[in-house]
Amino acid sequence: MTPIRIGLGYFTPWTNDVGYQIAIANDLYLQQGLDVRQVLVDPLAGDTLEHLVRGEVDIAVCPTNRLLKRVEAGQALRGIATINHRAMETILTTTSTGIRRPLDLQGRRVAFNPTPRGIALVRHLVSSDGGDPDSITIVDSGSREINADDIVANFADAFFGAYWAWDALFGTTPPEQRVALPVDEIGMLAYPSYVLAVRADSLSTDRESLAKFLHASEEGFRLAASDHALAVDVAMRCIPYVKPELIEHSLSILPATWFDERDEWGIHPWTNHRAYAQWLAQHGVIQDASVVETTLIDDLFDAVSESA
């Protein structure tokens, strides 16, 4: 039995992890000779990629931009599968603010973690809608996840970063009073949010195991997409502190992001990845968009087909 530790991409499990969880709960990995364990990383010791570099996990769920930046900095990492084929982030606000489009953010307080990418993305949305990005007041929310209740409490007028399929659903503010504007619907290009990363050397030493992991993971995600009740049940076992109705809602809208237009799972959407890399380079988040060509690989799926 080959042990594999998968580092989840968030502070806690969430519904985007349910494919791996179903594969564990239904012994799909065990059938491939794999002993897979979920690992929650220590945020005080770095993100999932930092844990991957140190060898504390074998596979990391991570944002695409972070992986590109680390590879550009010389770290030997590779992206072996795309998990989410669209952007998860929103501009979150409430009906009381009157904000309905990026232009309305002019002169308003926008809360988010002011990373280079975050600043560039918010400014891009406003300027693309004909607004003046210099008029925005940035409220530094750090790693804190803001929900509609914080907007009602006047923490800020809007928040960039809440996922439309997860934390935008949190809080006691009635749904009809929430306004969640997915960034890829209001001026930002479509970009794949999450990928699976490994250390480059594992592609030779553990190639067969990684291919088997992808095969069983695909089975798990397809089960999650086709059997809503199963997905909710398994997710609730992993995140029992979240209301069941929120999990049910999330899992009714999230699965569409797991597959491309050909209903393929894991295969990189190269057109979108390249466009996103170019955008990141244009805004100084990475230096050279061509880093995407060596960072992402699809050839493990050839091994998946051979072993299926």
C-alpha positions as CSV (number, residue, x, y, z in Angstrom):
1,M,0.0,0.0,0.0
2,T,1.5,3.3,-1.1
3,P,0.8,6.2,1.4
4,I,-0.1,9.6,-0.1
5,R,-0.8,12.7,1.9
6,I,-2.9,15.4,0.2
7,G,-2.7,18.9,1.6
8,L,-6.0,20.6,1.4
9,G,-6.1,24.1,0.1
10,Y,-8.0,25.9,2.8
11,F,-7.8,26.4,6.6
12,T,-10.4,23.7,7.0
13,P,-12.0,21.1,4.7
14,W,-14.8,22.6,2.4
15,T,-17.0,21.3,-0.3
16,N,-14.4,21.6,-3.0
17,D,-12.6,18.7,-1.2
18,V,-15.5,16.3,-1.4
19,G,-14.2,14.3,-4.4
20,Y,-11.1,13.2,-2.4
21,Q,-13.2,12.5,0.6
22,I,-15.6,10.3,-1.3
23,A,-12.7,8.4,-2.8
24,I,-11.4,7.8,0.7
25,A,-14.8,6.9,2.2
26,N,-15.7,4.5,-0.7
27,D,-12.2,2.9,-0.8
28,L,-11.5,4.1,-4.3
29,Y,-7.9,4.8,-3.5
30,L,-7.5,1.5,-1.6
31,Q,-8.6,-0.3,-4.7
32,Q,-5.7,1.4,-6.5
33,G,-3.3,0.3,-3.8
34,L,-3.1,3.8,-2.2
35,D,-3.5,4.8,1.4
36,V,-4.6,8.4,1.1
37,R,-4.9,10.8,4.0
38,Q,-6.1,14.4,4.1
39,V,-3.8,16.9,5.7
40,L,-4.8,20.3,7.0
41,V,-1.8,22.5,6.8
42,D,-0.6,24.8,9.6
43,P,-1.1,28.4,8.4
44,L,1.6,29.6,10.8
45,A,4.0,27.3,8.9
46,G,3.0,28.4,5.4
47,D,0.5,27.4,2.7
48,T,0.0,24.0,1.1
49,L,2.9,24.6,-1.3
50,E,5.3,25.4,1.5
51,H,4.3,22.2,3.1
52,L,4.8,20.4,-0.2
53,V,8.3,21.9,-0.6
54,R,9.2,20.7,2.8
55,G,8.0,17.2,2.1
56,E,5.2,17.3,4.7
57,V,2.5,16.5,2.0
58,D,2.9,14.6,-1.3
59,I,0.2,16.5,-3.2
60,A,-1.1,20.0,-2.6
61,V,-4.3,21.7,-3.6
62,C,-3.3,25.2,-4.4
63,P,-4.3,28.4,-6.3
64,T,-2.8,28.5,-9.8
65,N,-1.1,31.8,-9.4
66,R,0.8,30.7,-6.2
67,L,2.1,27.7,-8.1
68,L,3.3,29.8,-11.0
69,K,5.0,32.2,-8.7
70,R,6.9,29.5,-6.8
71,V,8.1,27.8,-10.0
72,E,9.3,31.1,-11.4
73,A,11.2,31.6,-8.2
74,G,13.0,28.3,-8.9
75,Q,11.1,25.7,-6.8
76,A,10.8,22.4,-8.6
77,L,7.0,22.0,-8.5
78,R,4.5,20.9,-11.1
79,G,0.8,21.1,-11.6
80,I,-0.7,17.7,-12.5
81,A,-4.4,18.5,-12.7
82,T,-6.9,21.4,-12.8
83,I,-9.7,21.1,-10.2
84,N,-11.8,24.3,-10.8
85,H,-12.2,25.5,-14.3
86,R,-13.5,28.9,-13.4
87,A,-12.8,31.7,-10.9
88,M,-14.3,31.2,-7.5
89,E,-14.0,34.7,-6.2
90,T,-16.6,37.4,-6.0
91,I,-17.2,41.0,-5.1
92,L,-19.5,40.5,-2.1
93,T,-21.7,43.3,-0.8
94,T,-25.4,43.9,0.2
95,T,-28.4,45.5,-1.4
96,S,-28.1,48.4,1.0
97,T,-24.8,49.6,-0.4
98,G,-26.2,50.2,-3.9
99,I,-23.1,48.4,-5.4
100,R,-24.2,46.4,-8.4
101,R,-21.1,46.5,-10.7
102,P,-17.4,47.3,-10.4
103,L,-18.0,51.0,-11.4
104,D,-20.0,51.4,-8.2
105,L,-16.8,50.6,-6.1
106,Q,-15.5,54.1,-6.9
107,G,-15.0,56.1,-3.7
108,R,-16.0,53.1,-1.6
109,R,-14.2,50.9,1.0
110,V,-13.3,47.5,-0.3
111,A,-12.0,44.9,2.1
112,F,-9.5,42.2,0.9
113,N,-6.1,40.8,1.6
114,P,-4.0,43.4,-0.4
115,T,-1.6,41.0,-2.1
116,P,-0.2,42.1,-5.4
117,R,-2.7,39.9,-7.2
118,G,-5.6,41.1,-5.1
119,I,-4.8,44.7,-5.7
120,A,-4.3,44.2,-9.4
121,L,-7.5,42.3,-9.8
122,V,-9.7,44.8,-8.0
123,R,-8.2,47.7,-9.8
124,H,-8.6,45.8,-13.1
125,L,-12.4,45.2,-12.4
126,V,-13.0,48.9,-11.7
127,S,-10.9,50.3,-14.5
128,S,-12.5,47.8,-17.0
129,D,-15.9,49.1,-16.0
130,G,-14.8,52.7,-16.7
131,G,-14.1,53.6,-13.1
132,D,-11.1,55.2,-11.3
133,P,-9.4,52.5,-9.2
134,D,-7.4,55.2,-7.3
135,S,-10.6,56.3,-5.7
136,I,-11.0,53.0,-3.8
137,T,-10.2,52.8,-0.1
138,I,-8.6,49.5,0.7
139,V,-9.6,47.9,4.0
140,D,-6.9,45.3,4.9
141,S,-8.8,42.2,6.0
142,G,-5.7,40.0,5.9
143,S,-6.6,36.3,5.8
144,R,-10.0,37.0,7.5
145,E,-13.0,35.8,5.5
146,I,-15.6,38.5,5.4
147,N,-19.3,37.7,4.9
148,A,-22.4,39.8,4.3
149,D,-22.9,40.2,8.0
150,D,-19.6,42.2,8.2
151,I,-20.9,44.5,5.4
152,V,-24.1,45.1,7.3
153,A,-21.9,45.9,10.4
154,N,-20.1,48.6,8.3
155,F,-16.7,46.8,8.3
156,A,-16.5,47.8,4.6
157,D,-18.8,48.5,1.7
158,A,-17.7,45.4,-0.2
159,F,-15.4,42.5,0.0
160,F,-13.2,40.9,-2.7
161,G,-12.4,37.2,-2.3
162,A,-15.5,35.5,-1.0
163,Y,-16.2,32.3,-3.0
164,W,-19.6,32.3,-4.6
165,A,-19.9,28.6,-3.8
166,W,-18.8,28.8,-0.2
167,D,-18.1,31.7,2.1
168,A,-20.4,34.1,0.2
169,L,-23.2,31.7,1.5
170,F,-22.3,32.3,5.2
171,G,-23.9,34.6,7.7
172,T,-27.3,35.5,8.9
173,T,-28.0,38.2,6.3
174,P,-31.0,37.1,4.3
175,P,-30.1,35.8,0.8
176,E,-32.2,38.4,-0.9
177,Q,-30.1,41.1,0.7
178,R,-26.8,39.7,-0.4
179,V,-25.1,40.7,-3.7
180,A,-22.3,38.3,-4.9
181,L,-20.7,39.3,-8.2
182,P,-18.5,36.5,-9.6
183,V,-15.3,38.2,-10.9
184,D,-15.3,36.3,-14.1
185,E,-18.8,37.7,-14.9
186,I,-17.9,41.4,-14.2
187,G,-14.8,42.0,-16.2
188,M,-12.1,39.5,-15.2
189,L,-11.1,36.8,-17.6
190,A,-12.0,33.2,-16.9
191,Y,-9.2,31.6,-14.9
192,P,-8.9,28.2,-13.2
193,S,-8.8,28.7,-9.5
194,Y,-7.3,25.5,-8.1
195,V,-4.8,22.9,-9.3
196,L,-3.1,19.9,-7.8
197,A,0.7,20.3,-7.4
198,V,3.5,17.8,-6.7
199,R,7.2,18.0,-6.3
200,A,8.8,17.6,-9.7
201,D,11.0,14.6,-8.6
202,S,7.9,12.6,-7.7
203,L,6.9,12.5,-11.4
204,S,9.7,10.0,-11.9
205,T,9.8,8.2,-8.6
206,D,6.0,8.0,-8.0
207,R,4.5,8.4,-11.5
208,E,2.4,5.2,-11.3
209,S,1.0,6.1,-7.9
210,L,0.2,9.7,-9.0
211,A,-1.6,8.4,-12.0
212,K,-3.7,6.0,-9.9
213,F,-4.4,8.9,-7.5
214,L,-5.8,10.9,-10.4
215,H,-7.9,8.0,-11.6
216,A,-9.5,7.4,-8.2
217,S,-9.9,11.2,-7.6
218,E,-11.8,11.5,-10.8
219,E,-14.1,8.7,-9.8
220,G,-14.7,10.6,-6.5
221,F,-15.5,13.9,-8.1
222,R,-17.8,12.2,-10.7
223,L,-19.7,10.5,-7.8
224,A,-19.9,13.8,-6.0
225,A,-21.4,15.5,-9.1
226,S,-23.9,12.7,-9.9
227,D,-25.0,11.7,-6.4
228,H,-25.9,14.8,-4.5
229,A,-27.0,13.0,-1.4
230,L,-23.7,11.0,-1.1
231,A,-21.7,14.2,-1.6
232,V,-23.6,16.0,1.2
233,D,-23.3,13.0,3.5
234,V,-19.6,12.7,3.1
235,A,-19.0,16.4,3.3
236,M,-21.0,16.7,6.5
237,R,-18.8,14.0,8.1
238,C,-15.7,16.2,7.3
239,I,-17.2,19.6,8.1
240,P,-19.9,18.9,10.8
241,Y,-19.8,22.4,12.1
242,V,-21.3,23.9,8.9
243,K,-25.1,23.9,8.5
244,P,-26.3,21.1,6.3
245,E,-28.4,23.5,4.1
246,L,-25.2,25.5,3.3
247,I,-23.4,22.3,2.3
248,E,-26.3,21.3,0.2
249,H,-26.4,24.6,-1.5
250,S,-22.7,24.7,-2.2
251,L,-22.7,21.2,-3.6
252,S,-25.6,22.1,-5.9
253,I,-23.6,24.8,-7.7
254,L,-19.9,23.9,-7.3
255,P,-19.7,20.6,-9.3
256,A,-20.0,22.4,-12.7
257,T,-16.5,23.9,-12.0
258,W,-14.9,20.4,-11.8
259,F,-15.3,19.5,-15.5
260,D,-14.5,21.2,-18.8
261,E,-16.8,21.7,-21.8
262,R,-16.0,18.2,-22.9
263,D,-16.9,16.8,-19.5
264,E,-13.3,15.9,-18.8
265,W,-11.9,16.1,-15.3
266,G,-8.4,17.2,-14.4
267,I,-7.1,18.1,-17.9
268,H,-5.7,21.6,-18.0
269,P,-7.7,24.2,-19.9
270,W,-4.6,25.6,-21.6
271,T,-6.2,28.6,-23.3
272,N,-7.5,29.9,-19.9
273,H,-4.3,29.0,-18.1
274,R,-2.2,30.9,-20.7
275,A,-4.4,33.9,-20.7
276,Y,-4.3,34.0,-16.9
277,A,-0.5,33.7,-16.9
278,Q,-0.4,36.6,-19.3
279,W,-2.7,38.7,-17.1
280,L,-0.5,37.9,-14.1
281,A,2.6,38.9,-15.9
282,Q,1.0,42.1,-17.3
283,H,0.2,43.1,-13.7
284,G,3.5,42.3,-12.2
285,V,2.4,39.3,-10.2
286,I,4.8,37.0,-12.1
287,Q,7.6,38.0,-14.4
288,D,7.1,35.8,-17.4
289,A,3.9,34.2,-18.6
290,S,5.8,31.4,-20.3
291,V,6.4,29.8,-16.9
292,V,3.0,28.2,-17.3
293,E,4.3,26.0,-20.1
294,T,6.8,24.2,-17.9
295,T,4.7,24.3,-14.7
296,L,1.6,22.5,-15.8
297,I,1.7,18.9,-17.3
298,D,-1.1,16.7,-18.6
299,D,1.0,13.6,-19.4
300,L,0.0,11.7,-16.2
301,F,-3.4,11.3,-17.8
302,D,-1.8,9.1,-20.4
303,A,-0.7,6.8,-17.6
304,V,-4.2,7.1,-16.1
305,S,-5.7,5.8,-19.4
306,E,-3.2,2.9,-19.5
307,S,-3.9,1.8,-16.0
308,A,-7.7,2.3,-16.1
